[in-house]
Amino acid sequence: MLDEQVVEAVYNAALEYIYSVVPPKLIEDLDIVVGLDEGEVTIEVRLVTSRPVEVDQKTVDEAIKVASEKADELMRKV
């Protein structure tokens, strides 16, 4: 699997998770950055909604967890 495909799949996993728990109309700003350097995947997520900050942070933490699991799964195949 190409690096670009891994990055795209991990990005999509985070995005899909967020959209599955946050109605899009509540999202004011969303930034997901996935990097791959020498077999190491990094994931950063910034989410701003009209919900309390603690709720957004929990969503971000879970999105990173889901994306990390996807990264681990894909990196085992490489």
The first five atom37 places (N, CA, C, CB, O) and aatype in JSON, in Angstrom:
{
  "aatype": [12, 10, 3, 6, 5, 19, 19, 6, 0, 19, 18, 2, 0, 0, 10, 6, 18, 9, 18, 15, 19, 19, 14, 14, 11, 10, 9, 6, 3, 10, 3, 9, 19, 19, 7, 10, 3, 6, 7, 6, 19, 16, 9, 6, 19, 1, 10, 19, 16, 15, 1, 14, 19, 6, 19, 3, 5, 11, 16, 19, 3, 6, 0, 9, 11, 19, 0, 15, 6, 11, 0, 3, 6, 10, 12, 1, 11, 19],
  "atom_mask": [
    [1, 1, 1, 1, 1],
    [1, 1, 1, 1, 1],
    [1, 1, 1, 1, 1],
    [1, 1, 1, 1, 1],
    [1, 1, 1, 1, 1],
    [1, 1, 1, 1, 1],
    [1, 1, 1, 1, 1],
    [1, 1, 1, 1, 1],
    [1, 1, 1, 1, 1],
    [1, 1, 1, 1, 1],
    [1, 1, 1, 1, 1],
    [1, 1, 1, 1, 1],
    [1, 1, 1, 1, 1],
    [1, 1, 1, 1, 1],
    [1, 1, 1, 1, 1],
    [1, 1, 1, 1, 1],
    [1, 1, 1, 1, 1],
    [1, 1, 1, 1, 1],
    [1, 1, 1, 1, 1],
    [1, 1, 1, 1, 1],
    [1, 1, 1, 1, 1],
    [1, 1, 1, 1, 1],
    [1, 1, 1, 1, 1],
    [1, 1, 1, 1, 1],
    [1, 1, 1, 1, 1],
    [1, 1, 1, 1, 1],
    [1, 1, 1, 1, 1],
    [1, 1, 1, 1, 1],
    [1, 1, 1, 1, 1],
    [1, 1, 1, 1, 1],
    [1, 1, 1, 1, 1],
    [1, 1, 1, 1, 1],
    [1, 1, 1, 1, 1],
    [1, 1, 1, 1, 1],
    [1, 1, 1, 0, 1],
    [1, 1, 1, 1, 1],
    [1, 1, 1, 1, 1],
    [1, 1, 1, 1, 1],
    [1, 1, 1, 0, 1],
    [1, 1, 1, 1, 1],
    [1, 1, 1, 1, 1],
    [1, 1, 1, 1, 1],
    [1, 1, 1, 1, 1],
    [1, 1, 1, 1, 1],
    [1, 1, 1, 1, 1],
    [1, 1, 1, 1, 1],
    [1, 1, 1, 1, 1],
    [1, 1, 1, 1, 1],
    [1, 1, 1, 1, 1],
    [1, 1, 1, 1, 1],
    [1, 1, 1, 1, 1],
    [1, 1, 1, 1, 1],
    [1, 1, 1, 1, 1],
    [1, 1, 1, 1, 1],
    [1, 1, 1, 1, 1],
    [1, 1, 1, 1, 1],
    [1, 1, 1, 1, 1],
    [1, 1, 1, 1, 1],
    [1, 1, 1, 1, 1],
    [1, 1, 1, 1, 1],
    [1, 1, 1, 1, 1],
    [1, 1, 1, 1, 1],
    [1, 1, 1, 1, 1],
    [1, 1, 1, 1, 1],
    [1, 1, 1, 1, 1],
    [1, 1, 1, 1, 1],
    [1, 1, 1, 1, 1],
    [1, 1, 1, 1, 1],
    [1, 1, 1, 1, 1],
    [1, 1, 1, 1, 1],
    [1, 1, 1, 1, 1],
    [1, 1, 1, 1, 1],
    [1, 1, 1, 1, 1],
    [1, 1, 1, 1, 1],
    [1, 1, 1, 1, 1],
    [1, 1, 1, 1, 1],
    [1, 1, 1, 1, 1],
    [1, 1, 1, 1, 1]
  ],
  "atom_positions": [
    [[0.86, -1.18, 0.0], [0.0, 0.0, 0.0], [0.9, 1.23, 0.0], [-0.97, 0.0, 1.23], [1.88, 1.29, 0.74]],
    [[0.57, 2.19, -0.81], [1.35, 3.42, -0.91], [1.13, 4.32, 0.31], [0.99, 4.18, -2.18], [0.08, 4.28, 0.94]],
    [[2.15, 5.12, 0.61], [2.05, 6.04, 1.74], [0.81, 6.94, 1.63], [3.31, 6.9, 1.84], [0.12, 7.19, 2.62]],
    [[0.55, 7.42, 0.42], [-0.6, 8.31, 0.21], [-1.92, 7.61, 0.54], [-0.62, 8.82, -1.25], [-2.85, 8.22, 1.06]],
    [[-1.97, 6.33, 0.22], [-3.18, 5.56, 0.51], [-3.37, 5.37, 2.01], [-3.14, 4.2, -0.2], [-4.49, 5.43, 2.52]],
    [[-2.28, 5.15, 2.72], [-2.35, 5.01, 4.18], [-2.83, 6.32, 4.79], [-0.98, 4.61, 4.77], [-3.73, 6.32, 5.62]],
    [[-2.22, 7.43, 4.37], [-2.59, 8.75, 4.91], [-4.07, 9.03, 4.63], [-1.7, 9.88, 4.28], [-4.79, 9.48, 5.51]],
    [[-4.51, 8.76, 3.42], [-5.91, 9.0, 3.06], [-6.86, 8.13, 3.89], [-6.12, 8.73, 1.57], [-7.89, 8.62, 4.35]],
    [[-6.54, 6.88, 4.07], [-7.4, 5.97, 4.84], [-7.48, 6.39, 6.3], [-6.89, 4.53, 4.73], [-8.55, 6.34, 6.91]],
    [[-6.35, 6.79, 6.87], [-6.33, 7.23, 8.27], [-7.12, 8.54, 8.43], [-4.87, 7.42, 8.78], [-7.9, 8.69, 9.37]],
    [[-6.92, 9.47, 7.5], [-7.68, 10.72, 7.49], [-9.18, 10.44, 7.43], [-7.24, 11.61, 6.29], [-9.96, 10.99, 8.2]],
    [[-9.57, 9.57, 6.5], [-10.99, 9.25, 6.33], [-11.57, 8.58, 7.58], [-11.18, 8.34, 5.12], [-12.73, 8.81, 7.92]],
    [[-10.78, 7.76, 8.25], [-11.26, 7.1, 9.48], [-11.58, 8.15, 10.54], [-10.21, 6.1, 10.01], [-12.61, 8.07, 11.21]],
    [[-10.7, 9.14, 10.71], [-10.95, 10.2, 11.69], [-12.16, 11.03, 11.28], [-9.7, 11.11, 11.83], [-13.03, 11.33, 12.1]],
    [[-12.22, 11.4, 10.02], [-13.33, 12.22, 9.52], [-14.68, 11.51, 9.67], [-13.1, 12.59, 8.05], [-15.65, 12.11, 10.12]],
    [[-14.72, 10.25, 9.29], [-15.97, 9.49, 9.39], [-16.42, 9.36, 10.84], [-15.8, 8.11, 8.76], [-17.61, 9.45, 11.13]],
    [[-15.47, 9.14, 11.74], [-15.84, 9.04, 13.14], [-16.46, 10.35, 13.62], [-14.62, 8.68, 14.01], [-17.51, 10.35, 14.26]],
    [[-15.81, 11.46, 13.32], [-16.31, 12.76, 13.78], [-17.7, 13.01, 13.23], [-15.36, 13.9, 13.36], [-18.6, 13.41, 13.97]],
    [[-17.89, 12.77, 11.94], [-19.21, 12.99, 11.35], [-20.26, 12.0, 11.86], [-19.12, 12.9, 9.84], [-21.46, 12.26, 11.75]],
    [[-19.82, 10.88, 12.41], [-20.8, 9.93, 12.95], [-21.31, 10.35, 14.32], [-20.17, 8.54, 13.03], [-22.37, 9.88, 14.75]],
    [[-20.59, 11.22, 15.02], [-21.01, 11.62, 16.36], [-21.35, 13.1, 16.49], [-19.94, 11.27, 17.35], [-21.97, 13.52, 17.47]],
    [[-20.95, 13.9, 15.5], [-21.23, 15.34, 15.55], [-22.03, 15.72, 14.31], [-19.92, 16.18, 15.63], [-21.57, 15.52, 13.19]],
    [[-23.22, 16.27, 14.5], [-23.98, 16.73, 13.33], [-23.19, 17.82, 12.59], [-25.39, 17.27, 13.76], [-22.71, 18.76, 13.22]],
    [[-23.04, 17.69, 11.28], [-22.24, 18.66, 10.51], [-22.63, 20.12, 10.74], [-22.36, 18.35, 9.04], [-21.78, 21.01, 10.67]],
    [[-23.9, 20.37, 11.01], [-24.33, 21.77, 11.21], [-23.74, 22.37, 12.49], [-25.86, 21.85, 11.25], [-23.72, 23.59, 12.64]],
    [[-23.27, 21.54, 13.42], [-22.66, 22.05, 14.65], [-21.17, 22.33, 14.5], [-22.86, 21.06, 15.77], [-20.58, 23.01, 15.34]],
    [[-20.56, 21.82, 13.43], [-19.11, 21.98, 13.24], [-18.82, 23.37, 12.69], [-18.55, 20.88, 12.3], [-19.25, 23.73, 11.59]],
    [[-18.06, 24.13, 13.48], [-17.65, 25.46, 13.06], [-16.29, 25.42, 12.36], [-17.6, 26.41, 14.26], [-16.05, 26.17, 11.41]],
    [[-15.41, 24.53, 12.82], [-14.1, 24.39, 12.21], [-13.59, 22.98, 12.48], [-13.1, 25.47, 12.75], [-13.73, 22.47, 13.59]],
    [[-12.99, 22.37, 11.48], [-12.44, 21.03, 11.62], [-11.17, 20.95, 10.8], [-13.47, 19.94, 11.16], [-11.15, 21.28, 9.61]],
    [[-10.11, 20.51, 11.45], [-8.83, 20.36, 10.76], [-8.23, 19.02, 11.17], [-7.85, 21.55, 11.11], [-8.02, 18.76, 12.35]],
    [[-7.97, 18.19, 10.18], [-7.35, 16.88, 10.42], [-6.07, 16.83, 9.6], [-8.33, 15.7, 10.04], [-6.08, 17.05, 8.39]],
    [[-4.96, 16.54, 10.3], [-3.68, 16.43, 9.62], [-3.1, 15.05, 9.92], [-2.7, 17.57, 10.06], [-2.97, 14.66, 11.08]],
    [[-2.77, 14.33, 8.87], [-2.16, 13.0, 9.01], [-0.82, 13.04, 8.29], [-3.09, 11.87, 8.44], [-0.73, 13.45, 7.14]],
    [[0.21, 12.6, 9.0], [1.54, 12.55, 8.4], [2.11, 11.15, 8.52], [0.0, 0.0, 0.0], [1.75, 10.38, 9.41]],
    [[3.01, 10.84, 7.6], [3.67, 9.53, 7.61], [5.14, 9.76, 7.33], [3.03, 8.54, 6.57], [5.51, 10.23, 6.25]],
    [[5.98, 9.43, 8.31], [7.41, 9.65, 8.17], [8.16, 8.42, 8.68], [7.86, 10.92, 8.94], [8.11, 8.11, 9.87]],
    [[8.83, 7.74, 7.77], [9.61, 6.55, 8.11], [8.79, 5.51, 8.88], [10.83, 6.95, 8.93], [9.25, 4.95, 9.86]],
    [[7.58, 5.28, 8.42], [6.73, 4.26, 9.04], [5.98, 4.72, 10.28], [0.0, 0.0, 0.0], [5.24, 3.94, 10.87]],
    [[6.16, 5.96, 10.67], [5.49, 6.52, 11.85], [4.34, 7.42, 11.4], [6.5, 7.31, 12.75], [4.55, 8.38, 10.66]],
    [[3.14, 7.1, 11.84], [1.96, 7.88, 11.48], [1.65, 8.87, 12.6], [0.74, 6.96, 11.2], [1.58, 8.5, 13.77]],
    [[1.48, 10.13, 12.22], [1.06, 11.15, 13.2], [-0.31, 11.67, 12.8], [2.09, 12.32, 13.28], [-0.62, 11.84, 11.62]],
    [[-1.13, 11.91, 13.82], [-2.5, 12.35, 13.59], [-2.79, 13.53, 14.5], [-3.52, 11.19, 13.83], [-2.6, 13.45, 15.72]],
    [[-3.24, 14.63, 13.91], [-3.64, 15.8, 14.69], [-5.05, 16.18, 14.26], [-2.64, 17.0, 14.48], [-5.37, 16.22, 13.07]],
    [[-5.89, 16.46, 15.24], [-7.27, 16.84, 14.96], [-7.61, 18.07, 15.78], [-8.25, 15.66, 15.26], [-7.35, 18.13, 16.98]],
    [[-8.22, 19.05, 15.11], [-8.73, 20.24, 15.81], [-10.2, 20.36, 15.43], [-7.92, 21.55, 15.44], [-10.55, 20.4, 14.25]],
    [[-11.04, 20.42, 16.44], [-12.49, 20.48, 16.23], [-13.06, 21.63, 17.05], [-13.16, 19.14, 16.63], [-12.8, 21.74, 18.25]],
    [[-13.83, 22.47, 16.39], [-14.52, 23.56, 17.07], [-16.0, 23.45, 16.73], [-13.93, 24.96, 16.65], [-16.38, 23.46, 15.56]],
    [[-16.82, 23.35, 17.77], [-18.27, 23.29, 17.58], [-18.93, 24.22, 18.58], [-18.8, 21.84, 17.73], [-18.27, 24.93, 19.33]],
    [[-20.24, 24.21, 18.56], [-20.99, 25.0, 19.54], [-21.19, 24.21, 20.83], [-22.35, 25.42, 18.96], [-21.83, 24.69, 21.76]],
    [[-20.65, 23.01, 20.89], [-20.76, 22.18, 22.09], [-19.69, 22.59, 23.1], [-20.63, 20.68, 21.73], [-18.76, 23.32, 22.75]],
    [[-19.79, 22.13, 24.35], [-18.75, 22.43, 25.34], [-17.38, 21.89, 24.89], [-19.13, 21.83, 26.71], [-17.3, 20.86, 24.22]],
    [[-16.32, 22.59, 25.27], [-14.96, 22.22, 24.89], [-14.62, 20.8, 25.34], [-13.96, 23.2, 25.49], [-13.95, 20.07, 24.61]],
    [[-15.08, 20.4, 26.52], [-14.79, 19.06, 27.03], [-15.37, 17.98, 26.12], [-15.34, 18.9, 28.45], [-14.76, 16.94, 25.9]],
    [[-16.55, 18.24, 25.6], [-17.2, 17.28, 24.7], [-16.43, 17.19, 23.39], [-18.69, 17.7, 24.43], [-16.2, 16.1, 22.86]],
    [[-16.02, 18.35, 22.87], [-15.22, 18.35, 21.64], [-13.91, 17.6, 21.85], [-14.93, 19.78, 21.19], [-13.49, 16.84, 20.98]],
    [[-13.26, 17.8, 23.0], [-11.99, 17.14, 23.26], [-12.16, 15.63, 23.33], [-11.38, 17.66, 24.55], [-11.32, 14.88, 22.83]],
    [[-13.25, 15.19, 23.93], [-13.51, 13.75, 24.0], [-13.71, 13.19, 22.58], [-14.77, 13.46, 24.89], [-13.24, 12.1, 22.27]],
    [[-14.41, 13.93, 21.75], [-14.63, 13.51, 20.36], [-13.3, 13.44, 19.61], [-15.59, 14.49, 19.64], [-13.05, 12.49, 18.87]],
    [[-12.44, 14.44, 19.82], [-11.12, 14.46, 19.18], [-10.3, 13.26, 19.64], [-10.38, 15.78, 19.49], [-9.68, 12.58, 18.83]],
    [[-10.31, 13.0, 20.95], [-9.55, 11.86, 21.48], [-10.01, 10.55, 20.87], [-9.69, 11.8, 23.0], [-9.19, 9.7, 20.5]],
    [[-11.31, 10.38, 20.75], [-11.85, 9.15, 20.17], [-11.54, 9.06, 18.68], [-13.37, 9.09, 20.39], [-11.23, 7.97, 18.18]],
    [[-11.61, 10.19, 17.97], [-11.29, 10.19, 16.54], [-9.83, 9.8, 16.32], [-11.57, 11.58, 15.92], [-9.52, 9.05, 15.39]],
    [[-8.94, 10.29, 17.18], [-7.53, 9.94, 17.07], [-7.33, 8.46, 17.37], [-6.68, 10.8, 18.03], [-6.52, 7.79, 16.72]],
    [[-8.07, 7.95, 18.34], [-7.98, 6.53, 18.68], [-8.42, 5.66, 17.49], [-8.85, 6.21, 19.92], [-7.73, 4.7, 17.14]],
    [[-9.54, 6.0, 16.89], [-10.05, 5.24, 15.75], [-9.07, 5.32, 14.58], [-11.44, 5.79, 15.31], [-8.78, 4.31, 13.94]],
    [[-8.56, 6.51, 14.31], [-7.61, 6.69, 13.22], [-6.31, 5.95, 13.5], [-7.34, 8.18, 12.99], [-5.7, 5.39, 12.58]],
    [[-5.87, 5.94, 14.74], [-4.64, 5.22, 15.11], [-4.8, 3.72, 14.92], [-4.26, 5.52, 16.57], [-3.89, 3.04, 14.45]],
    [[-5.97, 3.22, 15.28], [-6.23, 1.8, 15.06], [-6.21, 1.46, 13.57], [-7.59, 1.41, 15.68], [-5.69, 0.41, 13.17]],
    [[-6.76, 2.34, 12.77], [-6.73, 2.14, 11.31], [-5.29, 2.17, 10.81], [-7.58, 3.22, 10.59], [-4.91, 1.36, 9.96]],
    [[-4.5, 3.11, 11.32], [-3.09, 3.21, 10.93], [-2.34, 1.94, 11.29], [-2.43, 4.42, 11.6], [-1.58, 1.41, 10.48]],
    [[-2.56, 1.45, 12.51], [-1.88, 0.22, 12.95], [-2.24, -0.95, 12.04], [-2.26, -0.12, 14.41], [-1.38, -1.73, 11.64]],
    [[-3.53, -1.06, 11.72], [-4.0, -2.13, 10.85], [-3.34, -2.06, 9.48], [-5.53, -2.07, 10.7], [-2.91, -3.08, 8.93]],
    [[-3.25, -0.85, 8.93], [-2.67, -0.7, 7.58], [-1.17, -0.88, 7.59], [-3.02, 0.67, 7.02], [-0.61, -1.43, 6.64]],
    [[-0.51, -0.43, 8.63], [0.95, -0.52, 8.68], [1.4, -1.98, 8.85], [1.51, 0.33, 9.84], [2.5, -2.34, 8.42]],
    [[0.57, -2.81, 9.44], [0.9, -4.24, 9.55], [0.9, -4.9, 8.17], [-0.11, -4.96, 10.47], [1.6, -5.89, 7.94]],
    [[0.11, -4.34, 7.24], [0.02, -4.9, 5.89], [1.16, -4.44, 5.01], [-1.3, -4.52, 5.26], [1.42, -5.05, 3.97]],
    [[1.84, -3.39, 5.39], [2.9, -2.82, 4.53], [4.15, -3.65, 4.64], [3.21, -1.37, 4.92], [5.15, -3.34, 4.0]]
  ]
}
